[in-house]
Amino acid sequence: MRVETWVTFAADHPVFAGHFPGRPIVPGALLLDEVLHATLQASRASKDEVGHASADGPMMRCQIASVKFLSPVQPGEALLISCMGGARHPTRFDITCQGRHIATGSFTLEMAE
């Protein structure tokens, strides 16, 4: 499965109030959340097309194998999130902004018990 999506965090996003006042940057946890959200949404959408999953889908557990944050993200910057992987292999992801590498890493998803 390959996923590509764009995301932008507006300057008035609540996370910037505390991260960091006077010099706001997008927290790494929020970037990872967007990566996982994009992957799960694409996975559930593809299953919906063949009638195997509902929009809510099952609970998933994520294990992040590696992540490197390479460049800070300012409010309003357009980010391209690219993910590639499959059910039997870790999913690799890259986040870029106009050719600048923001973050890279890999994770696995599995059904929660």
C-alpha positions as CSV (number, residue, x, y, z in Angstrom):
1,M,0.0,0.0,0.0
2,R,1.2,3.5,-0.9
3,V,-0.3,6.6,0.7
4,E,0.4,10.2,-0.1
5,T,-1.4,13.1,1.6
6,W,-0.9,16.7,2.3
7,V,-1.4,18.4,5.7
8,T,-1.0,21.9,7.0
9,F,-1.2,23.2,10.5
10,A,-2.8,26.6,10.7
11,A,-1.1,29.3,12.9
12,D,-4.2,29.3,15.2
13,H,-3.9,25.5,15.9
14,P,-4.1,25.1,19.8
15,V,-0.8,23.1,19.9
16,F,1.2,26.3,19.1
17,A,0.1,28.0,22.3
18,G,2.6,25.9,24.3
19,H,5.0,24.7,21.7
20,F,6.7,27.2,21.8
21,P,5.4,30.6,22.6
22,G,7.1,33.2,20.4
23,R,8.6,30.5,18.1
24,P,6.0,27.9,17.3
25,I,6.9,24.6,15.8
26,V,4.8,21.5,15.1
27,P,5.5,18.8,17.8
28,G,6.9,15.5,16.6
29,A,4.0,13.6,18.3
30,L,1.5,15.6,16.1
31,L,3.5,14.7,13.0
32,L,3.4,11.0,13.9
33,D,-0.3,11.2,14.6
34,E,-0.9,12.5,11.1
35,V,1.2,9.7,9.6
36,L,-0.7,7.1,11.4
37,H,-4.1,8.7,10.7
38,A,-3.3,8.9,6.9
39,T,-2.2,5.2,6.9
40,L,-5.2,4.0,8.8
41,Q,-7.7,6.1,6.8
42,A,-6.2,4.7,3.5
43,S,-6.2,1.2,4.8
44,R,-9.8,1.4,5.9
45,A,-10.9,3.1,2.7
46,S,-9.4,0.3,0.6
47,K,-11.1,-2.4,2.7
48,D,-14.4,-0.5,2.4
49,E,-14.2,-0.7,-1.4
50,V,-14.2,-4.5,-1.2
51,G,-16.7,-4.7,1.7
52,H,-14.4,-6.0,4.5
53,A,-14.4,-3.2,7.0
54,S,-16.5,-0.5,8.4
55,A,-15.5,3.2,8.6
56,D,-14.8,2.8,12.3
57,G,-12.7,-0.3,11.8
58,P,-11.0,-2.4,14.5
59,M,-8.8,-1.0,17.2
60,M,-5.1,-1.0,16.1
61,R,-1.9,-1.0,18.0
62,C,1.1,0.8,16.6
63,Q,4.8,0.0,17.3
64,I,7.2,2.7,16.1
65,A,10.4,1.0,15.0
66,S,12.3,4.2,14.2
67,V,11.8,7.8,13.7
68,K,14.2,10.7,13.0
69,F,13.0,14.3,13.1
70,L,15.3,16.2,10.7
71,S,13.9,19.7,10.4
72,P,11.3,21.8,12.4
73,V,7.9,22.7,10.9
74,Q,6.5,26.2,11.2
75,P,2.8,27.0,11.2
76,G,1.3,27.1,7.7
77,E,3.9,25.0,6.0
78,A,2.4,22.4,3.6
79,L,3.7,18.9,4.4
80,L,3.7,15.9,2.1
81,I,3.3,12.6,4.0
82,S,4.3,9.5,2.1
83,C,3.9,6.0,3.5
84,M,4.7,2.6,1.9
85,G,4.2,-0.8,3.4
86,G,2.1,-3.8,3.7
87,A,0.4,-6.1,6.3
88,R,3.5,-8.3,6.6
89,H,6.2,-5.6,6.4
90,P,6.8,-2.4,8.4
91,T,5.4,0.7,6.9
92,R,8.1,3.3,6.0
93,F,7.2,7.0,6.0
94,D,8.7,10.3,5.0
95,I,7.5,13.8,5.6
96,T,8.8,16.5,3.3
97,C,8.1,20.2,2.8
98,Q,9.1,21.7,-0.5
99,G,12.0,19.2,-0.9
100,R,13.1,19.6,2.7
101,H,13.2,16.4,4.7
102,I,11.2,16.8,7.9
103,A,11.0,13.3,9.3
104,T,11.5,9.7,8.4
105,G,10.9,6.3,10.0
106,S,9.0,3.1,10.1
107,F,6.2,1.5,12.2
108,T,4.0,-1.6,12.3
109,L,0.3,-1.8,12.9
110,E,-1.5,-4.8,14.4
111,M,-4.9,-5.6,15.7
112,A,-5.3,-4.8,19.3
113,E,-6.6,-7.6,21.6
